[in-house]
Amino acid sequence: MTESTHQTPSRKVLRGRPYSIAEFARKYRLDDKEAKRIFDKFGPSATELDLLMEAKRKPPSLASAIGH
């Protein structure tokens, strides 16, 4: 049996509602170029983009965590 050399590109499953690039950029205060770069790399899923941006947040410093 022969395998088909013409495979359709796999599509990523969209989790959650999709963001528009403008909405995503506005929510996270990103310039258009950076918002488009992230959007192109990770897709329009609001759930996944929100998780990504939460993970990219700067962790609190030790001094602020203990109230100094």
Rosetta blueprint (number, residue, H / E / L):
1 M L
2 T L
3 E L
4 S L
5 T L
6 H L
7 Q L
8 T L
9 P L
10 S L
11 R L
12 K L
13 V L
14 L L
15 R L
16 G L
17 R L
18 P E
19 Y L
20 S L
21 I H
22 A H
23 E H
24 F H
25 A H
26 R H
27 K H
28 Y H
29 R L
30 L L
31 D L
32 D H
33 K H
34 E H
35 A H
36 K H
37 R H
38 I H
39 F H
40 D H
41 K H
42 F H
43 G L
44 P L
45 S E
46 A H
47 T H
48 E H
49 L H
50 D H
51 L H
52 L H
53 M H
54 E H
55 A H
56 K H
57 R L
58 K L
59 P L
60 P L
61 S L
62 L H
63 A H
64 S H
65 A H
66 I L
67 G L
68 H L
